[in-house]
Amino acid sequence: MRIDSTKWVNMPKAYERNQAVEGTEAKRTNRPDEVTISSEARARFNETPTSRTEKIESLRQAIQDGTYKPDVKKIAERFLNL
């Protein structure tokens, strides 16, 4: 039995759709991405203890200042413990 590989090269293309189907065209817009936060999420955020909020703000400030230096060994240990 002989199998000619040149016959099989174009076979996947036979199953591809080359014609556009009406109503399936991608609609592109120039709108920026948007994020919507639910009222439940807002309520949970407002319930966050102030100590945690202060910690988040101090970390955010350290990152912006470039003074945040994470402990790479602790990070590696946490990855290995997953």
Residue pairs with C-beta under 8 A, 6 or more apart in sequence:
59 68
62 68
